[in-house]
Amino acid sequence: DVIFETTVFAPLRQPGPAATRLRAMVEALDEYFESGTRICLPALIGLGPHRDQFSSAIAAYFQRWIDALAVALAETGIPSQTNRAAAAEAVALIQGGIVLSRALGTTEPFRQALATTLDLPQR
């Protein structure tokens, strides 16, 4: 959680061009998740038998990510009524990319999820 706060969430909240902050998030995610070959521990716990015990912490983790990403996306010109949905979509896409990359034994789904996330402002 501390690693994500400092390498993913905090850079999204920093001053500067939103596109630069999105790229920093994507680069941090690529490094942390080893291009999709490393699992996401909060997601794994959230799917496991101890989900109820950690549900509020897991929800808070994903909510902080969505909140920080939504702010950056809003600054790229994505309308305020859709930036949160776009942020949630990106987080879901990234998480799905991790799952598919692990299942298929290739980094391509994760890398595509990151590329799609970078393209959100151009949609």
FENFENFEN-V126263 format. One record per residue. NEAR is the number of other ideal C-beta (glycine too) atoms within 8 Angstrom. Layout:
near
NEAR
NEAR
This chain:
near
7
5
7
11
10
7
9
13
11
10
11
14
8
7
2
6
5
11
8
8
13
17
9
10
13
11
8
11
11
11
7
11
12
7
9
15
8
8
7
9
6
11
11
9
11
10
6
7
3
7
11
5
5
10
9
6
9
13
8
8
11
10
8
10
13
12
9
13
14
12
11
14
16
9
7
11
5
10
6
5
4
8
13
8
7
13
14
9
9
13
12
8
11
13
10
10
15
15
8
11
16
10
6
8
5
6
9
8
13
16
12
9
13
13
8
10
12
9
8
14
11
4
5
